[in-house]
């Protein structure tokens, strides 16, 4: 038995083995898997924009005008008109002075955090932050202080301890998800901002799952919690979730963006996003601003399903958004529930360690604006059945 086989067998024995599931056709509330139509309950295409006619038309038009590839990195010859237009559009949308595109949310976090901090600096990171934030912190080589999830007392304790250090550390960075991707709850951003001012720290918010869906105008977590854009040093988010396209952005002051252009290695050394992707994202932002009814439908669907699952006896772990975790605990049982859900016509993923802490395996349910009430009622009936079979309820 070679090394890879042994490791894979170990993953299977622990219920941690993962494999790919191929979807036929476009993203939507219903998709085809192995020729069978199922209801999709694990997509981040929250507003249903990935297959929106206006988004597709914008991409096609841009391909006809600009071709497909950007041909080079942004600092060489890869900056094209759609990139510049999208960056201006994002800045205006997020209420910031400037913005910068990245090739993915993971790349953005892995590049921005090491550009902002290094040896001698301190990062304060929520324990449930996304893996890309964790990796960005490790790459920075700054001292990493992880505070208990959304625990402001623990965060202040760590900030206070650090303020008493006399070892020459200069920069402090508090970094948090806006919406936590595996739990569906929202960071206490207003209070974090207060502490950042009290202890002279920068704040970075990863708003991947808040952009497009939270706030009156869909601007994200800051708008939802009435926090001004100027109070946040770095607003980061993705284009590949509620906006239905691909890539990521950071929004902030002009000085911040100029600094990142010169310091972020993944930005400097990566070929730019295809220009048609940027054009599609502009169309998606237009839809977010012009069609608030999509957010209304999404929030209504999320509340209906969240309440229904809770009424059945499932633990939804304090979810406040369109991300609804169904706590199972044991990884083997989570896989069993996932498989039984798919057999019944519902595709929802079992999330297991190391993505989530040991003993908190779950079915991560995500709702879309274009799910129907019939879809969700059927989902509740099936969850009741498979949850009972697994002994979860």
C-alpha positions as CSV (number, residue, x, y, z in Angstrom):
1,X,0.0,0.0,0.0
2,X,1.6,3.3,-1.1
3,X,1.5,6.6,0.9
4,X,-1.5,8.0,-1.0
5,X,-3.6,4.8,-0.7
6,X,-2.9,4.6,3.0
7,X,-3.9,8.3,3.6
8,X,-7.1,7.9,1.5
9,X,-8.1,4.7,3.4
10,X,-7.6,6.6,6.6
11,X,-9.8,9.4,5.5
12,X,-12.5,6.9,4.4
13,X,-12.4,5.2,7.8
14,X,-12.8,8.5,9.6
15,X,-15.7,9.6,7.4
16,X,-13.6,12.5,6.0
17,X,-13.1,11.3,2.4
18,X,-14.3,13.7,-0.3
19,X,-15.1,13.3,-3.9
20,X,-16.4,15.5,-6.8
21,X,-20.0,15.6,-7.9
22,X,-20.6,16.8,-11.4
23,X,-23.6,18.9,-12.2
24,X,-25.1,18.9,-15.7
25,X,-26.2,22.3,-17.0
26,X,-26.2,25.7,-15.4
27,X,-26.5,26.6,-11.7
28,X,-30.1,27.0,-10.6
29,X,-32.6,25.9,-7.9
30,X,-32.8,22.6,-9.8
31,X,-29.9,20.8,-11.4
32,X,-29.2,17.4,-13.0
33,X,-26.9,14.9,-11.4
34,X,-26.2,11.7,-13.2
35,X,-29.2,12.4,-15.5
36,X,-31.6,13.0,-12.6
37,X,-33.1,16.3,-11.6
38,X,-32.6,17.3,-8.0
39,X,-33.2,20.4,-5.9
40,X,-29.9,22.2,-5.3
41,X,-29.4,23.2,-1.6
42,X,-25.6,23.9,-1.5
43,X,-24.9,26.6,-4.1
44,X,-23.6,30.0,-3.2
45,X,-25.4,31.5,-6.2
46,X,-27.8,33.0,-3.7
47,X,-29.6,35.4,-6.1
48,X,-29.7,33.1,-9.1
49,X,-27.4,35.4,-11.1
50,X,-25.0,32.8,-12.5
51,X,-27.5,32.0,-15.3
52,X,-29.2,35.4,-15.5
53,X,-29.8,36.5,-19.1
54,X,-28.3,40.0,-18.5
55,X,-25.1,38.5,-16.9
56,X,-24.7,36.1,-19.8
57,X,-25.3,38.8,-22.4
58,X,-22.7,41.1,-20.9
59,X,-20.1,38.3,-20.9
60,X,-20.8,37.4,-24.6
61,X,-20.7,41.0,-25.7
62,X,-17.4,41.5,-23.9
63,X,-15.9,38.4,-25.5
64,X,-16.9,39.7,-28.9
65,X,-15.1,43.0,-28.2
66,X,-12.1,42.0,-26.0
67,X,-11.6,38.3,-26.7
68,X,-11.3,35.9,-23.8
69,X,-7.9,36.0,-22.0
70,X,-6.3,39.1,-20.6
71,X,-2.9,38.0,-21.7
72,X,-0.8,39.2,-18.8
73,X,-0.7,40.3,-15.2
74,X,-2.4,43.6,-14.4
75,X,1.0,45.4,-14.0
76,X,2.2,44.3,-17.4
77,X,-0.5,44.5,-20.2
78,X,-3.4,42.7,-18.5
79,X,-5.4,45.8,-17.3
80,X,-8.3,46.2,-19.8
81,X,-11.2,48.6,-19.9
82,X,-13.7,46.1,-18.2
83,X,-11.3,45.7,-15.2
84,X,-11.0,49.4,-14.7
85,X,-14.8,49.9,-15.1
86,X,-15.6,47.1,-12.6
87,X,-13.2,48.5,-10.0
88,X,-14.9,51.8,-10.3
89,X,-18.3,50.1,-10.0
90,X,-17.3,48.1,-6.9
91,X,-15.9,51.2,-5.2
92,X,-19.1,53.1,-5.7
93,X,-21.2,50.1,-4.7
94,X,-19.3,49.6,-1.5
95,X,-19.0,53.3,-0.6
96,X,-15.2,53.3,-0.8
97,X,-12.8,55.6,-2.6
98,X,-11.2,52.8,-4.6
99,X,-11.2,49.1,-5.4
100,X,-8.9,46.3,-6.7
101,X,-9.8,43.0,-8.4
102,X,-8.3,39.6,-7.5
103,X,-8.6,36.2,-9.2
104,X,-10.4,34.6,-6.3
105,X,-11.3,35.2,-2.7
106,X,-8.7,32.7,-1.5
107,X,-6.0,34.5,-3.5
108,X,-7.1,37.8,-2.2
109,X,-6.9,36.8,1.5
110,X,-3.6,34.9,1.0
111,X,-2.1,38.0,-0.6
112,X,-3.7,40.9,1.3
113,X,-3.0,39.8,4.9
114,X,0.7,39.2,4.3
115,X,0.9,42.6,2.6
116,X,-0.6,44.3,5.6
117,X,1.3,42.5,8.3
118,X,4.6,40.7,8.9
119,X,7.1,39.7,11.5
120,X,6.7,41.9,14.6
121,X,3.0,42.6,13.9
122,X,-0.1,41.0,15.4
123,X,-3.2,39.6,13.8
124,X,-6.4,38.9,15.8
125,X,-8.6,36.4,13.9
126,X,-12.0,34.9,14.8
127,X,-11.6,31.2,15.4
128,X,-14.2,30.4,12.8
129,X,-12.7,32.5,10.0
130,X,-12.5,31.0,6.6
131,X,-9.5,28.8,5.7
132,X,-8.2,31.4,3.3
133,X,-7.9,33.9,6.1
134,X,-6.1,31.4,8.3
135,X,-3.6,30.7,5.5
136,X,-3.1,34.4,4.9
137,X,-2.3,34.8,8.6
138,X,0.2,32.0,8.5
139,X,1.9,33.3,5.4
140,X,2.2,36.8,7.0
141,X,4.5,35.4,9.7
142,X,2.9,37.9,12.1
143,X,2.0,36.8,15.6
144,X,-1.5,35.2,15.4
145,X,-4.0,35.6,18.2
146,X,-7.3,33.7,17.7
147,X,-10.2,34.9,19.7
148,X,-13.3,32.8,20.5
149,X,-16.0,33.0,17.9
150,X,-17.6,36.5,17.9
151,X,-16.5,36.9,21.6
152,X,-15.8,40.6,22.1
153,X,-14.6,40.1,25.6
154,X,-12.0,37.6,24.4
155,X,-10.9,39.9,21.6
156,X,-10.5,42.8,24.0
157,X,-8.5,40.6,26.4
158,X,-6.1,39.8,23.6
159,X,-5.9,43.4,22.4
160,X,-5.3,44.6,26.0
161,X,-2.5,42.0,26.5
162,X,-0.8,43.1,23.3
163,X,-1.0,46.8,24.2
164,X,1.2,46.1,27.2
165,X,3.9,44.4,25.1
166,X,7.2,46.3,24.7
167,X,8.8,44.3,21.9
168,X,8.6,46.7,19.1
169,X,5.4,45.4,17.4
170,X,3.8,48.1,15.3
171,X,0.8,47.0,13.2
172,X,-2.3,45.3,14.6
173,X,-5.0,43.8,12.4
174,X,-8.4,42.4,13.4
175,X,-9.7,40.2,10.6
176,X,-13.2,38.6,10.5
177,X,-15.7,37.1,8.2
178,X,-18.8,39.3,7.7
179,X,-21.0,36.2,7.4
180,X,-19.4,33.0,8.6
181,X,-19.5,30.6,5.8
182,X,-20.2,27.4,7.7
183,X,-22.5,28.8,10.4
184,X,-24.5,31.5,8.7
185,X,-24.2,34.0,11.6
186,X,-23.0,37.7,11.3
187,X,-19.9,39.1,12.9
188,X,-20.5,41.9,15.6
189,X,-18.9,44.4,13.3
190,X,-19.9,47.6,15.0
191,X,-18.4,46.4,18.3
192,X,-15.2,45.2,16.5
193,X,-14.8,48.6,15.0
194,X,-15.2,50.2,18.5
195,X,-12.4,48.0,19.8
196,X,-10.2,48.7,16.8
197,X,-10.3,52.4,17.5
198,X,-9.7,51.9,21.2
199,X,-6.6,49.8,20.6
200,X,-5.4,51.4,17.4
201,X,-5.9,48.3,15.1
202,X,-6.8,48.0,11.5
203,X,-9.9,46.0,10.5
204,X,-10.3,43.7,7.6
205,X,-13.8,42.2,6.8
206,X,-14.2,39.3,4.4
207,X,-17.7,39.9,3.1
208,X,-17.8,37.0,0.6
209,X,-21.2,35.8,1.8
210,X,-22.7,39.2,2.7
211,X,-22.1,41.1,-0.6
212,X,-25.2,41.3,-2.7
213,X,-27.6,39.9,0.0
214,X,-27.2,41.9,3.2
215,X,-28.3,45.5,3.7
216,X,-31.1,47.6,2.2
217,X,-29.2,47.9,-1.1
218,X,-27.2,44.7,-0.9
219,X,-23.9,46.3,-0.1
220,X,-23.1,43.8,2.6
221,X,-22.5,43.3,6.3
222,X,-21.4,46.9,6.9
223,X,-24.6,48.3,5.5
224,X,-26.7,45.7,7.4
225,X,-25.1,46.8,10.7
226,X,-25.0,50.5,9.9
227,X,-21.2,50.7,9.8
228,X,-19.6,53.3,7.6
229,X,-17.2,52.1,4.9
230,X,-14.6,54.6,6.2
231,X,-14.5,52.7,9.5
232,X,-13.2,49.5,7.9
233,X,-9.6,49.5,6.7
234,X,-10.2,46.7,4.2
235,X,-13.5,45.5,2.7
236,X,-12.9,42.3,0.8
237,X,-15.4,40.1,-0.9
238,X,-16.1,37.8,-3.8
239,X,-17.8,38.0,-7.2
240,X,-18.5,34.3,-7.3
241,X,-21.3,33.9,-4.8
242,X,-24.3,36.2,-4.8
243,X,-23.0,38.1,-7.8
244,X,-22.9,34.8,-9.8
245,X,-19.6,35.4,-11.6
246,X,-16.0,34.8,-10.6
247,X,-13.1,36.6,-8.8
248,X,-12.8,38.8,-5.8
249,X,-12.3,42.5,-4.8
250,X,-10.9,44.7,-2.1
251,X,-12.4,48.1,-1.4
252,X,-10.9,50.9,0.7
253,X,-8.9,54.2,0.5
254,X,-6.9,55.2,-2.5
255,X,-3.8,54.9,-0.5
256,X,-4.7,51.3,0.5
257,X,-5.3,50.2,-3.1
258,X,-2.1,51.8,-4.3
259,X,-0.2,50.1,-1.5
260,X,-1.8,46.7,-2.4
261,X,-1.0,47.1,-6.1
262,X,2.6,47.4,-5.1
263,X,2.8,44.8,-2.3
264,X,0.4,41.9,-2.9
265,X,2.4,39.1,-4.6
266,X,-0.6,37.1,-6.0
267,X,-1.9,40.3,-7.6
268,X,1.5,41.2,-9.1
269,X,2.4,37.8,-10.4
270,X,-1.0,36.5,-11.7
271,X,-2.6,36.8,-15.1
272,X,-5.6,39.1,-14.9
273,X,-9.2,37.9,-14.9
274,X,-10.7,37.5,-18.3
275,X,-12.3,40.8,-19.3
276,X,-15.7,39.1,-20.0
277,X,-15.8,38.0,-16.3
278,X,-15.4,41.7,-15.3
279,X,-18.2,42.7,-17.7
280,X,-20.5,40.0,-16.3
281,X,-19.8,41.2,-12.7
282,X,-20.8,44.8,-13.7
283,X,-24.1,43.5,-15.0
284,X,-24.6,41.5,-11.8
285,X,-24.1,44.6,-9.6
286,X,-26.6,46.4,-11.7
287,X,-29.1,43.7,-11.1
288,X,-28.5,43.7,-7.3
289,X,-29.2,47.5,-7.3
290,X,-32.1,47.4,-9.6
291,X,-33.9,44.4,-8.3
292,X,-34.2,44.5,-4.5
293,X,-37.0,42.0,-4.8
294,X,-34.4,39.3,-5.3
295,X,-33.0,39.9,-1.8
296,X,-36.6,40.0,-0.4
297,X,-37.3,36.6,-1.9
298,X,-34.0,35.2,-0.7
299,X,-34.5,36.4,2.9
300,X,-38.0,35.1,2.9
301,X,-37.0,31.7,1.7
302,X,-34.1,31.6,4.2
303,X,-36.4,32.5,7.1
304,X,-39.0,30.0,6.1
305,X,-36.6,27.1,5.8
306,X,-34.6,28.0,8.9
307,X,-37.7,28.2,11.0
308,X,-39.1,25.0,9.5
309,X,-35.9,23.1,10.3
310,X,-35.8,24.4,13.9
311,X,-39.5,23.5,14.4
312,X,-38.6,19.9,13.3
313,X,-36.0,19.8,16.1
314,X,-32.8,20.4,14.1
315,X,-30.1,22.6,15.6
316,X,-29.4,25.4,13.0
317,X,-26.5,26.8,15.1
318,X,-27.7,30.4,15.4
319,X,-27.9,31.0,11.6
320,X,-29.1,34.5,10.7
321,X,-28.7,34.3,6.9
322,X,-29.2,32.2,3.8
323,X,-26.5,29.8,5.1
324,X,-28.3,27.3,7.3
325,X,-26.2,24.6,9.0
326,X,-28.0,21.5,10.2
327,X,-25.9,20.2,13.1
328,X,-25.3,16.4,12.9
329,X,-22.1,16.0,15.0
330,X,-20.7,12.7,13.8
331,X,-19.1,12.7,10.3
332,X,-20.4,9.3,9.4
333,X,-23.9,10.3,10.2
334,X,-23.5,13.5,8.2
335,X,-22.5,11.5,5.1
336,X,-25.4,9.1,5.7
337,X,-27.8,12.1,5.8
338,X,-26.2,13.6,2.7
339,X,-26.5,10.4,0.7
340,X,-30.1,9.9,1.8
341,X,-31.0,13.5,0.9
342,X,-29.6,12.9,-2.6
343,X,-31.5,9.7,-2.9
344,X,-34.7,11.7,-2.1
345,X,-33.9,14.3,-4.7
346,X,-32.0,17.0,-2.7
347,X,-28.4,17.9,-3.1
348,X,-26.8,19.3,0.1
349,X,-23.2,18.8,1.2
350,X,-22.0,17.2,4.4
351,X,-19.4,19.5,5.9
352,X,-16.8,17.7,8.1
353,X,-13.5,18.4,9.9
354,X,-11.1,20.1,9.2
355,X,-13.5,22.5,7.6
356,X,-15.5,22.7,10.8
357,X,-14.4,21.7,14.4
358,X,-14.3,18.1,15.5
359,X,-17.8,16.9,16.6
360,X,-19.7,19.6,14.6
361,X,-20.1,17.9,11.3
362,X,-23.2,19.2,9.6
363,X,-25.3,19.5,6.5
364,X,-24.7,23.0,5.2
365,X,-27.9,24.1,3.5
366,X,-28.0,27.2,1.3
367,X,-31.1,28.9,0.0
368,X,-31.6,30.7,-3.3
369,X,-33.9,33.5,-4.2
370,X,-35.5,31.4,-6.9
371,X,-36.4,28.4,-4.8
372,X,-40.1,28.0,-4.7
373,X,-42.3,27.4,-1.6
374,X,-43.0,24.0,-3.0
375,X,-39.3,23.2,-3.2
376,X,-38.8,24.3,0.5
377,X,-41.8,22.4,1.8
378,X,-40.6,19.2,0.1
379,X,-37.1,19.9,1.6
380,X,-38.6,20.0,5.1
381,X,-40.5,16.8,4.6
382,X,-37.4,15.0,3.4
383,X,-35.1,16.4,6.1
384,X,-37.6,15.1,8.7
385,X,-37.4,11.7,7.1
386,X,-33.6,11.4,6.8
387,X,-33.0,13.2,10.1
388,X,-35.2,10.6,11.9
389,X,-33.4,7.8,10.1
390,X,-30.0,9.1,11.2
391,X,-31.2,9.6,14.8
392,X,-30.5,13.4,14.6
393,X,-34.0,14.3,15.5
